[in-house]
Amino acid sequence: MAGTECLFCRIARREVKAEIVGETDGLVAFKDINPQAPTHVLLIPTEHLPRLADATEAHTPVLGRLLQFANRLARQYGLEAGYRVVLNNGAQAGQTVFHLHLHLLGGRPMTWPPG
């Protein structure tokens, strides 16, 4: 799907309503509409990038910023006891919106394997 029509691109541009909980340096975080944990936040780059597999060396800074942003949000949500960061790559891995995004999950014990 082209970036202009992508759901997460539209959320980043504020064309689609979402509960935005943070924003920094080309990144946006918002609550998942189908939470799988008491804290379930999605973090996205504002630039359209369909999957991690599509990332190039040039995307290294934004990928690092995503993880640092997740860490900052985890502290903000009081998840010091533990949290999970998930990035699904492709339909077979469970990716349903093809715009790179991290899931920040916390507020309950996590089990392994995840699924």
N, C-alpha and C positions, 0 to 999 in steps of 0.2 A: 504494500500500500504506500502510496506517495506520502511524503511528510506532511503535505498540506491537508490531507484528509485523515491522517492518523489520529486516533482518539487521544493519545497522550500528547501529541503536538498541539492539539486543540485545547487540552487542559492547560498546557504550558502557556498558551496564548490567551487563556481565560475565556475561550469561546464555549467551553463546556464547564459546567459547575463541578467543583471538587472542593473538599475540605483541605485546603493547602495549609501545611503546618511548618513549612520552612522554605527558604529560597536563598541561594548563594551562587555567585560566579558561574552562571550558565546551568544551574541545577535547580530542580523544583522537587519538593516532597509533599505528598498528600496521603490522606488516609485511604486505605483500601476499602471499597464498597462491600466486599465480602470477606471480612477479617477472619483469619485462621488462628489468631491469638489475641489476647487483650490489647496488645500493641501490634498493629500491622500497618506499616507505612510503606508506600512505594516511593522510590527516589529515581528521578529520571534526568538525563541531560536534556536541555531545551533543544539541542541539535538533534535532528532525526537520525538515528542509527538503529536499523532493524534488530540486529542480534549481536552478541559478543563476537561471533564468528566473522562479522563484517567489520570489526574494528581493525584499524591499521596502527602502525607505530605512532602516527600523528594523534591517535586517540588516547595515548598513554596518560597525558595529564588529566583528561576528564575522568578516566577510569580511577585514577588515584584520588581525585577530588570526591568522586562518588563514595568511596570507602571512608574517607575522612568525614564526609557529611553524615554518613550512617553512624559513625562513632560519636559524633557530636549530638545527633538526635537521640541516640541510645542513652547518653548521659542526661539529656534534657528530659527523657521519659523515665529516668530512674532505673534503668536496666543494668546497673553495675553488676548484679548477681549473674547476668548472662543474657545473651541474645543471639539470634541467628540472622545471618545475612544470606539470602538465596538469590541466585541469578539463573534463570532458566534460559537455555539456548536452543531454540527450535521447538517445533510442535511436539516431537517425541519426548522432549524433556518437560513438557507442560506449559510452554510459552503460549499464551493466547492473544496477547497484544504484541505486535511486532514493532516495538520501540524498546530499545534496551532499557531495562529497569531492574533495580534491586528491591527485594522485599526485606524489610527490617521487621523481624518478629520477636516478640518478647512478652514477659509478664506471666509466663507459665513455664513449667519444665518442658523441655524439648526431648523427644525420643530419637533413637537411631536404630535402624535406618529410617529416613524420613518418608519413604514411600516407594 
